[in-house]
């Protein structure tokens, strides 16, 4: 059963890039409209169980929880703006791989905050950076627009890293339903403001456009992320993190099959380097976390790691 759920999760998140690219290319839907409706619908869906079972949870949100959730929401909104726009400029495979660098960005942010990483993390960062240079080098030579798309995707990955770290802070004391409802709701509000200032419409699309928005929300937001949320209760965070990395080749394969996207051989080499580097980074980070949990258990700590801490490892696309 876990293998089936994992397959659904990978298919869900891997479909995000191709579905967004197809919707933007074939309909009148704007980039920010996808980000807005994806989060607005997600907030409503995540709020429903909490409102039915324990609505008072929303009244117990503290100032600190709200502030961290707001930071996460703003970072998520800017992440979507960068990533979705990048899909209009560069290939789905390149954009997905570059935005998945969020794990590496988290390691970099932790490094500047004084965290001493194992050598595997530093080595993985170097390998992933080599993949970035490879992809952007090929795109710089092929098209200025593609290079700009690469830059936006890299920025989207950094913002995703900030979203994950801020969300991890909020989720230390918040339930998943409460946090995701608040974060997704505020993210939708921020995106709506961005849409007003940029002049991008949030409604008035044709039927195909709305179908694309619904497909993106269901596949990537609800099926993909929900599947990984479930797996975190039955599988180790390391294994789940490794499974999520399959989004990179999965998105490239779906784009090749359904969008007939072809890439230079050098770009595929860059994808492979990023995938390998991220695998090394995730392994190094999780090994360090596992040692800390083992030490805490040895000192008499009781209970499992809160689900909120494990959920912070998830991606955003």
N, C-alpha and C positions, 0 to 999 in steps of 0.2 A: 504493500500500500504506500509506504514511504517513497519508493521508487517512482510510482505513478504520480504522487503529489509533487515530487521534485521535478519530474518531467514537465508537468503542467506549469510549475513556477518558472522554470527556465524558458519555456515557450512563451509564457506571458510577458516576462520582462524583455526577452529578445525581440518580441514583436513590436515593442514600443517604437523604436527608431523607424523600421519599415512602414508601420501604420501611419506615423506622423508624417513621414516624407510623402507617402501616397496621398494622404488627405490634403496636405498643403499643395501638392502638385496638381491635383485633379479637381479641387473644389475651391470655393471662395472663402473658406475658413481661414482666419488669421492665426498667427503663431500664439498670440496671447489669449485668443479665445480657447484654444486647446488647453492651455495651462489653467485658465479660469474654470472652465466647466469640469475639467478633470478633478480639480481640488474641491470645487463646490459640491459636486455629486459625491465625491469621496467623503466629505465632511458629513453630509446627510446620512449616508449609509453607515458610517462608523458611529454616528451619534445615536442612531435608533436603538441598538441594544442597551446602551447605557441609560437612555431616557426611559426605557421600559422597565429595566431592572432596578436601577439606583440613580434616579435623576438628581439627588442631592449632591452627587459628586461634583457637579459643575459649580455648585455654590461653595465648595470647600477649596477652590483653587487659590493658592497663596500668591502674594506679590512676586516672589522669586520664581515660582512655576510659570506665572504669566510672562515675566520678562524673558526667561529662557525660551519659552514657546514662541514669543514674538521674534526673538533673534532667529530662531529656526525657521519661522514662517517667512521672514524677509529674505533669508538666504535661499530658501526653497523657491520663492517667487523669482528671484534673480537667476537662480539655476535654470529653471524652466525657460525663462526668457532667452538665456544664452544658448541652451542646448537645442531648443526647438528652432531657433533662428539659424543655428549652425547647420541643421539638416537641410535648409534651403540653399546652402552655399557649398557644402562639401559632401562627401559620400557618407552613406549611413554607417558603413563599416568604420571609417575613420572617426566620425563623430562619436559613435558608441564607445569605441576603444579609448578615445581621449577623455571622454566624460567619466569613464569607469576608473580613471586615475584617482578617484576620491579617496580610496584606501591609502594611496601613496601620499596624498595631500594631508590626510589625517596624521600620518607618521611624521611628515615635515612640521606640521603645527605643533605636535607633541615635542618634537626635537627642539624647537625654539622656546618651548615652555620648560625645558630642562629635563625632559625624559631621556634616559640613556637607552637607546635601542640596541638590540643584539645585532651582530654583524650581518645576519641574514636580511634584516630589514634594510640596512644601508646598501647591501649588494642588490637587493630587489629594486630599490629606488634607482640605482644606477642603470640597471637593465631596462626598467620601464622608461627612464629618460632617454635611453638610446632609441627605444621604439618611437617616442615622440619626435625626436630629431629626424628619424628616418621618414616618418609619415609627413611631417610638415615640410621637410626638404623636397620631397617629391611633389607635394601640392603647391609649394611656392613656385616651382618650375613650370607646373602645368597651368595654374590659374591663380590670379590674385584673390578672387572670390573664395576659392577653395582654401587658400592659406588663412583668410579671415575667418572662415568657418572653423578651421582647426583651432585658431586662437580662442574663438568663442566657446568651443567645446572644452578646451583646457580650463578656461575660466569657469565654465559650468561645473567641471569636476572639483575645482577648488571650493566653489560655493556649496556643492553637495557635501564636501568634507566638513565645512563649517556648520551646515544644517545638521549633520549627523552628530557632531560634538555637542552642539547646543541642545539638540533633542535628547541626547544621552543624559545631560544634566537635568532636564525637565522630567524625564522618565524615571529618574531615581525614586521619585515620590508620587508620580502620577500613574494612573492606570492607562493601558494602551488606548482604550476607547476615548477617555477624556482628553488625552494628549493629542491624538490624531484628529479628533473633532476640532479642538481649539486651533491646532497648527494648520490644518488644511483650510479651515474657515478663514483664518487671518491671512493665509497665503492667497486665497481667492480674492480677498478684499484688496491686498496689495497689488495683485495682478490687474484688478479692475481699475485702480488708480493709474497704473502704468499704461493701460489701454486708452484711458481718457487723454492722457498727455501725448501719447504717440499717435492717436487718431485711429487705432485699430478697432474694428467693430467686434462686439461680443455676441451679436445675434443677427438675425436676418439672412441666414445661410440657406442654401438649397438642401433638399432631402439627403443627398449624398454626403454633404458636409456634416450634418447632424449624425448620420450613420457612422461616419468616421470618428467623430468625437465620442460616441457611445462605445464603439469598438475599442478605442484607445483606453477609455476609462475602465471598461470591463476586463480587458486582457491584461493591461499593464498594472493598473492601480488596484483592482479588486482581486482578480485571479492570481496574478504573479506575486504580489506582495503578501496576500493572504496565505498562499501556499507556503512561502518561506517563514511567515510568522508561525504557522502550524509546525513546521519542521524543527523550529528552534526549541519546541517543547519535547521533542523525541530524539533529536540528533545533536551532536556537538556543534558549537558555534563555528569551529574550524572547518568542519565538513560542509556546513551550510554556506559559509563564506566562499569555499572553493567551488561549490556548485553554482553560486551566483556568477562567478567569473565566466561560466559557459555562455553568459549573455553576449560576450564579445564575438566568438565565432558563430553563435546562433544568429545574431543580427546580421552578420556578414553573409551567412548562407541564405537567410530569408530574403535579403535585399538582392542577392544574385539571382534567386529563383523567380521572385515575384516582380521585382523592379528591373530585372535584367541589368543590374549594376556590375560593371567590370572595372577592375582595379589594376594598376601597374604591379608588377611582381614585387617591387620595393615596398609598396604599401602593405602587401601581405606579410612581408618580412617584419615590418614595423608592428603589425597586429600581433604577430607571434612573440616579439620581444616584450610588448606591453603585457600580454597575457602571462608570459613566464615571469616577468618582474613582479607583477601583482600577486602571483601565486607565492613567490618567495616572501614578499612583504607580509601577506596575510598569515603565512606559516610562522614567520618570526614574531609578529604581534601576538598571535594567539598562544604561541609557546610561552611567551613572557607572562601573559594573563593567566595561563594555566598554572604556572609556577607560583604566582601570587595567590591564586585561590587555594593551591595545595598548602602553602605556608599558613594561610588564614585558618584552614581546616585543622592544621596541626596545633594551632594555638587555642583550639576550642571553639572556633566559629561554627555556627549551626545554620542549617538551611541552605537551600540552593541559591545560586545567583539570581537576583530578581529578573523577571522577564524583561523589564525595562532596559536593563543593562545589555541583555543579549539582542534585543531589538535594535539597539543603536548600531549594530553591525550592518543593517540592511542598506541597500542602495535606494535610489529615489526615482529611477526612470521606469 
